[in-house]
Amino acid sequence: MGRTLLPMAMWIALCGSPTILAAAPPSSLPSGPSFRMETEIYQDKANEPATRHKILFDSGVIYDLQEQGGHVQTVFDPARQRVILLDTQTQVQAEVSTQLLIDVTAQLAVAARQQKKTESFGLDAVVHADDDRYSIAFGSCQYETTTQTVSRPELAKAYHELTVWAARLNVLRRLGAPPFARMTLGEKLAADGRLPLDLTLTIDQGGKQHHYRAHHLVLEKLSELDRQAIETVGAQLASYRKIAIEDFPSEP
């Protein structure tokens, strides 16, 4: 959630420059539940969302469509071992293998432990639960969330899979807070069959706090308009020019 930037020098020091790997052949056909998640992200005390996403889950493929605050669409296709970024403004696309995302995240974890930054990177952070409220803290960051139940536990599992791949993608692109605590929080929510409702990330920077709140609305099936949106992404995949991930436009 959000686009809080970890200083570039820290990413480079801890991660180095990752090598782009070729995607392996798909191991299985996509499978999973089909539903929609709408997410609005608010910064600090703003009454209007800074960004709005419509996230479509369709049989194991996840389409993260940015409807406000940006022009990047992301297709997470773990069964085919790939993640594809599309920029609707410049009409370009870039593909990375899921194995690369796993590798760079593991590399970050190893480097953080070697440099004794385990606590500040949230590697051993622990989730605290109180009824429907969950929290996890590390370094200068804290996640707190209220939760919602769903009728099918596989929806919570599918959403957690999205958060893991999105966190790993942010590591590759050097965006956001360190991913490990958020992944741990998501794992606990999925195990309890819950989804976040209002998730807040608080970052203390030199005594000044910044808050990023994400509100989540779940609809447990796809509409005809959702199906049309997926078809539009298919057309973009067929027509957008392919570029390397390092050449993909930076987000604001």
C-alpha positions as CSV (number, residue, x, y, z in Angstrom):
1,M,0.0,0.0,0.0
2,G,1.2,3.5,-0.7
3,R,4.4,4.5,-2.3
4,T,6.7,5.4,0.7
5,L,10.2,5.2,-0.7
6,L,13.0,3.5,1.1
7,P,16.1,5.5,0.3
8,M,17.7,4.2,-2.9
9,A,21.1,4.0,-1.4
10,M,19.8,1.6,1.3
11,W,18.2,-0.7,-1.4
12,I,21.5,-0.7,-3.4
13,A,23.6,-1.4,-0.3
14,L,21.4,-4.2,0.8
15,C,20.3,-5.7,-2.5
16,G,22.9,-4.8,-5.0
17,S,21.8,-4.9,-8.7
18,P,19.7,-8.0,-9.4
19,T,20.2,-10.1,-12.5
20,I,17.2,-10.4,-14.7
21,L,16.3,-14.1,-15.1
22,A,14.4,-15.8,-17.9
23,A,10.9,-17.1,-16.8
24,A,10.7,-20.8,-16.4
25,P,8.0,-22.8,-18.2
26,P,4.6,-22.7,-16.5
27,S,4.1,-25.5,-14.0
28,S,0.3,-25.6,-14.0
29,L,-2.8,-24.0,-15.4
30,P,-4.1,-21.0,-13.5
31,S,-6.8,-21.8,-10.9
32,G,-8.4,-20.0,-8.0
33,P,-11.5,-18.0,-6.9
34,S,-12.9,-15.1,-9.0
35,F,-13.9,-12.0,-7.1
36,R,-13.2,-8.2,-6.8
37,M,-11.4,-6.1,-4.3
38,E,-11.7,-2.3,-4.4
39,T,-9.0,-0.4,-2.5
40,E,-8.7,3.3,-1.7
41,I,-5.5,4.7,-0.2
42,Y,-5.5,7.9,1.8
43,Q,-2.5,9.8,3.0
44,D,-2.3,11.4,6.4
45,K,-5.6,13.3,7.1
46,A,-6.8,13.6,3.6
47,N,-10.6,13.1,3.0
48,E,-10.2,12.1,-0.6
49,P,-8.1,9.0,-1.7
50,A,-4.8,9.6,-3.3
51,T,-5.1,6.4,-5.3
52,R,-7.8,4.0,-6.1
53,H,-7.4,0.4,-7.3
54,K,-9.8,-2.2,-8.7
55,I,-8.2,-5.6,-8.2
56,L,-9.8,-8.5,-10.1
57,F,-9.1,-12.1,-9.1
58,D,-9.9,-14.5,-11.9
59,S,-9.1,-18.2,-11.7
60,G,-5.6,-17.7,-10.4
61,V,-4.7,-14.6,-12.4
62,I,-4.8,-11.2,-10.5
63,Y,-5.3,-7.9,-12.3
64,D,-4.4,-4.8,-10.3
65,L,-6.0,-1.9,-12.2
66,Q,-5.1,1.6,-11.0
67,E,-8.2,3.7,-11.5
68,Q,-7.0,6.9,-9.8
69,G,-3.6,8.4,-9.0
70,G,-1.6,6.6,-11.6
71,H,-1.6,4.7,-14.9
72,V,0.0,1.4,-14.2
73,Q,-1.8,-1.9,-14.5
74,T,-0.2,-5.1,-13.0
75,V,-1.0,-8.6,-14.0
76,F,0.1,-11.3,-11.4
77,D,0.2,-14.7,-13.1
78,P,2.0,-17.0,-10.7
79,A,0.9,-20.2,-12.5
80,R,2.8,-19.0,-15.6
81,Q,5.6,-17.7,-13.3
82,R,5.4,-14.1,-14.5
83,V,4.3,-10.6,-13.5
84,I,3.6,-8.1,-16.2
85,L,3.5,-4.3,-15.7
86,L,1.6,-2.1,-18.2
87,D,1.8,1.6,-18.5
88,T,-1.4,2.9,-20.1
89,Q,0.1,6.4,-20.7
90,T,3.1,5.3,-22.7
91,Q,1.6,2.0,-23.8
92,V,4.6,-0.2,-22.9
93,Q,4.8,-3.4,-20.9
94,A,7.5,-5.2,-19.0
95,E,7.6,-8.8,-17.7
96,V,9.5,-10.3,-14.9
97,S,9.7,-13.9,-13.7
98,T,8.3,-14.8,-10.3
99,Q,11.5,-16.6,-9.5
100,L,13.4,-13.3,-9.9
101,L,11.0,-11.7,-7.4
102,I,11.6,-14.6,-4.9
103,D,15.3,-14.3,-5.4
104,V,15.7,-10.5,-4.8
105,T,13.4,-10.7,-1.7
106,A,15.5,-13.5,-0.3
107,Q,18.7,-11.6,-1.1
108,L,17.3,-8.6,0.8
109,A,16.5,-10.8,3.8
110,V,20.0,-12.3,3.9
111,A,21.7,-8.9,3.5
112,A,19.6,-7.4,6.3
113,R,20.5,-10.2,8.7
114,Q,24.2,-9.9,7.7
115,Q,24.2,-6.2,8.4
116,K,22.2,-6.7,11.6
117,K,19.2,-4.8,10.4
118,T,16.7,-7.6,11.3
119,E,14.5,-5.4,13.5
120,S,14.4,-2.4,11.3
121,F,13.5,-4.5,8.3
122,G,10.8,-6.5,10.2
123,L,12.2,-9.9,9.6
124,D,11.2,-11.3,13.0
125,A,8.2,-9.0,13.6
126,V,5.3,-10.6,15.4
127,V,1.6,-10.1,14.8
128,H,-0.6,-9.1,17.7
129,A,-4.4,-9.9,17.4
130,D,-7.2,-8.5,19.5
131,D,-10.6,-9.7,18.3
132,D,-10.9,-8.3,14.7
133,R,-7.9,-6.0,15.0
134,Y,-4.4,-7.0,14.1
135,S,-1.1,-5.1,14.3
136,I,2.6,-5.6,13.7
137,A,5.5,-3.2,14.3
138,F,9.1,-3.0,13.2
139,G,11.7,-0.2,13.2
140,S,9.9,3.1,12.7
141,C,6.9,1.4,11.0
142,Q,3.6,0.0,12.3
143,Y,0.7,-1.7,10.5
144,E,-2.7,-1.8,12.2
145,T,-5.8,-3.2,10.6
146,T,-9.4,-3.9,11.2
147,T,-10.6,-7.0,9.4
148,Q,-13.6,-8.5,7.7
149,T,-14.6,-12.1,7.2
150,V,-15.5,-13.7,3.9
151,S,-17.8,-16.6,3.1
152,R,-15.0,-18.6,1.4
153,P,-11.6,-19.0,3.1
154,E,-9.9,-19.3,-0.4
155,L,-10.6,-15.6,-0.9
156,A,-8.4,-14.6,2.0
157,K,-5.7,-17.0,0.8
158,A,-5.9,-15.5,-2.7
159,Y,-5.6,-12.0,-1.4
160,H,-2.6,-12.9,0.7
161,E,-0.9,-14.3,-2.4
162,L,-1.4,-11.0,-4.1
163,T,0.1,-9.1,-1.1
164,V,3.2,-11.4,-1.2
165,W,3.8,-10.9,-4.9
166,A,3.1,-7.2,-4.7
167,A,5.6,-6.9,-1.8
168,R,8.2,-8.8,-3.8
169,L,7.6,-6.6,-6.8
170,N,8.2,-3.5,-4.7
171,V,11.5,-5.0,-3.6
172,L,12.6,-5.3,-7.2
173,R,11.5,-1.8,-8.0
174,R,12.8,-0.4,-4.7
175,L,9.4,1.0,-3.7
176,G,7.7,1.1,-0.3
177,A,8.6,-0.1,3.2
178,P,10.5,-3.3,3.7
179,P,8.1,-6.1,2.9
180,F,8.6,-8.8,5.5
181,A,6.2,-7.5,8.3
182,R,3.4,-6.9,5.8
183,M,3.9,-10.5,4.5
184,T,3.8,-11.9,8.0
185,L,0.6,-9.9,8.8
186,G,-1.0,-11.1,5.6
187,E,-0.1,-14.7,6.4
188,K,-1.8,-14.4,9.8
189,L,-5.0,-12.9,8.3
190,A,-5.2,-15.6,5.7
191,A,-4.8,-18.3,8.3
192,D,-7.7,-16.8,10.2
193,G,-9.8,-16.5,7.1
194,R,-9.9,-12.7,7.2
195,L,-9.3,-9.8,4.9
196,P,-8.1,-6.3,5.8
197,L,-10.9,-3.7,6.1
198,D,-9.0,-0.5,7.1
199,L,-5.3,-1.0,7.1
200,T,-3.0,1.8,8.3
201,L,0.7,2.1,7.9
202,T,2.3,4.6,10.3
203,I,5.9,5.7,9.7
204,D,7.8,7.8,12.2
205,Q,10.3,9.9,10.4
206,G,12.4,12.0,12.9
207,G,9.5,12.5,15.2
208,K,7.0,13.3,12.5
209,Q,4.4,10.7,11.7
210,H,3.0,9.9,8.3
211,H,-0.1,7.7,7.9
212,Y,-1.2,5.7,4.9
213,R,-4.7,4.2,5.2
214,A,-6.1,1.6,2.8
215,H,-9.8,0.9,2.8
216,H,-10.9,-2.4,1.2
217,L,-14.2,-3.4,-0.2
218,V,-14.8,-7.0,-1.2
219,L,-17.3,-8.2,-3.8
220,E,-17.3,-12.0,-3.9
221,K,-18.0,-12.3,-7.6
222,L,-17.0,-10.5,-10.9
223,S,-19.5,-8.4,-12.8
224,E,-19.8,-8.2,-16.6
225,L,-17.9,-4.9,-16.4
226,D,-15.1,-6.6,-14.6
227,R,-15.0,-9.2,-17.3
228,Q,-14.8,-6.4,-19.9
229,A,-11.9,-4.8,-18.0
230,I,-10.0,-8.1,-18.1
231,E,-10.6,-8.3,-21.8
232,T,-9.2,-4.8,-22.2
233,V,-6.0,-5.8,-20.3
234,G,-5.8,-8.7,-22.8
235,A,-5.9,-6.3,-25.7
236,Q,-3.2,-4.2,-24.0
237,L,-1.0,-7.2,-23.6
238,A,-1.3,-7.9,-27.3
239,S,-0.6,-4.4,-28.5
240,Y,1.7,-2.6,-26.0
241,R,5.4,-2.5,-26.8
242,K,7.6,-4.7,-24.7
243,I,10.5,-3.2,-22.8
244,A,12.9,-4.4,-20.1
245,I,11.8,-3.9,-16.5
246,E,14.7,-1.5,-15.8
247,D,13.3,0.8,-18.6
248,F,9.7,0.7,-17.3
249,P,8.6,4.3,-16.3
250,S,9.0,5.2,-12.7
251,E,6.0,5.9,-10.6
252,P,5.5,9.3,-9.1
